[in-house]
Amino acid sequence: MYQSKHFTLEKIKEGIYAAIVTEYGGGIGNAGIIDLGDQTVIFDTFNTPQAARDMRKAAEDLIGNPISYVVNSHWHGDHIRGNQSFEDCKIISTVHTRELMEEIHPPRIKQQQQTIDQLMKYIQTLEQEPSPQKDVISQLKEIKETLPQLKLVLPDIVFDKQYSIKGSKREIQLITYGGGHTKSDAFLYVPTEQVIFMGDLLVIQNHPMIGDGSPREWIEILEKISKLSFHIAVPGHGPIGVKDDLNKLKQYLVDLFDFPSGIPNTYSLWNHSEHFNSNIEFLKTYMK
């Protein structure tokens, strides 16, 4: 299997792979590779072009076909900033995701490119701490490496509710039920193999980030997705899971509405605990 410092490839079914990000690489958010037979599809493109280049090489080596389509599940950078490594492919997103990408990322990239020196100083400050966060430092260095050449590549195919791609081996369905994690979230469903790539609509063993979305709608979306027939769910963050992991995340979101003063024991071992307090603060505004 292809080796990269940015991700580990995990075979789900023949021709279906999850690219699960490593702790110290430039991926940040999980991705996927799906062989349709005569076409290859990439689901999400990581946080950096260098991580995306590795995934492209892995996909072409594994499957033997060029990449035909790339899917962006939502607008967050850790799922779309590798798009420039697939500039010659057809990139697909929802209508609203494309709009959000076009609105948010150009000024953000420009600002980051103008402050590379400050980023380097910040990295040096982190390195000098008594207990440096090696994963954060490594990820920031990956971002710094890519900034001088980073550019936004927008989707050229958009859809409102569903978009299907049929290949000689299998068909995939790109579906959106609206916005939960963000204002517009799509997932990739492979009905014949009962596999689903969920982007950040699902995170496993991680505190989600809810500040760009709508928690109530997110709960409804998870309930709706759970009615589909699937056994394997690939999250945007965390290990490969199963259908019950949707229920665990849904319960987390429900529990947030009780405004607990601290992290409940059920979620005490989940990664990115720093999101918990910001989630509570967001809910206070959301509920007004």
NORURUR-V279528 format. One record per backbone hydrogen bond with DSSP energy under -1.0 kcal/mol. CO is the residue of the C=O (numbers start at 1). NH is the residue of the N-H. E is the energy in kcal/mol with one decimal. If there is no record, write none. Layout:
BEGIN
co,nh,e
CO,NH,E
CO,NH,E
END
This chain:
BEGIN
co,nh,e
6,22,-1.9
8,20,-2.5
10,18,-2.7
13,16,-2.4
15,35,-3.1
16,12,-2.7
16,13,-1.3
17,33,-2.6
18,10,-2.8
19,31,-2.1
20,8,-2.7
27,29,-2.5
31,19,-2.5
32,43,-2.5
33,17,-2.9
34,41,-2.9
36,169,-3.5
36,170,-1.0
39,36,-3.2
40,68,-2.3
40,69,-1.9
41,34,-2.7
42,71,-2.9
43,32,-1.5
48,52,-1.9
49,53,-2.7
50,54,-1.6
51,55,-1.9
52,56,-2.5
53,57,-2.4
54,58,-2.4
55,59,-2.7
56,60,-2.5
57,61,-2.5
58,62,-2.6
59,63,-2.6
60,64,-1.4
68,90,-2.1
69,42,-2.3
70,92,-3.2
71,44,-3.3
73,186,-2.2
76,79,-2.0
77,80,-1.1
77,81,-2.4
79,45,-1.9
80,83,-2.0
82,85,-2.1
83,86,-2.6
86,89,-2.1
90,70,-2.5
91,156,-1.8
91,157,-2.0
92,72,-2.8
93,159,-1.3
94,98,-2.0
95,99,-1.9
96,100,-2.5
97,101,-2.6
98,102,-2.5
99,103,-1.8
100,104,-2.7
101,105,-1.9
104,108,-1.2
105,109,-3.2
106,110,-2.3
107,111,-2.3
108,112,-2.2
109,113,-2.5
110,114,-1.6
115,119,-2.0
116,120,-2.4
117,121,-2.1
118,122,-2.2
119,123,-2.5
120,124,-2.3
121,125,-2.0
122,126,-2.3
123,127,-2.2
126,129,-1.2
132,134,-1.4
133,137,-2.5
134,138,-2.4
135,139,-2.3
136,140,-2.5
137,141,-2.0
138,142,-1.8
139,143,-1.9
140,144,-2.6
141,145,-2.3
142,146,-1.3
143,147,-1.4
157,93,-1.9
159,95,-1.8
161,176,-2.4
163,174,-3.0
165,172,-2.4
170,167,-2.3
172,165,-2.1
173,189,-2.9
174,163,-2.4
175,187,-2.4
178,185,-2.4
180,214,-2.1
187,175,-2.4
188,197,-3.0
189,173,-2.6
190,194,-1.0
190,195,-1.7
194,231,-2.7
194,232,-1.8
195,190,-3.1
196,234,-3.0
197,188,-2.7
198,201,-1.7
199,202,-1.2
199,236,-1.5
202,236,-2.6
205,271,-2.8
210,213,-1.9
214,218,-2.4
215,219,-2.3
216,220,-1.9
217,221,-2.6
218,222,-2.5
219,223,-2.0
220,224,-2.1
221,225,-2.8
222,226,-2.0
224,227,-1.1
225,228,-2.0
232,196,-2.1
233,241,-3.2
234,198,-2.7
236,30,-2.8
237,204,-2.6
241,233,-2.3
242,245,-1.6
243,246,-1.7
244,248,-1.7
245,249,-1.9
246,250,-2.5
247,251,-2.4
248,252,-1.9
249,253,-2.3
250,254,-2.3
251,255,-3.0
252,256,-1.7
254,257,-1.0
255,258,-1.8
256,259,-2.1
264,267,-1.8
265,268,-1.4
267,270,-1.2
271,207,-2.7
272,275,-2.0
273,276,-1.6
275,279,-2.5
276,280,-2.2
277,281,-2.4
278,282,-2.3
279,283,-2.2
280,284,-1.7
281,285,-1.2
282,286,-2.8
283,287,-2.5
285,288,-1.2
END
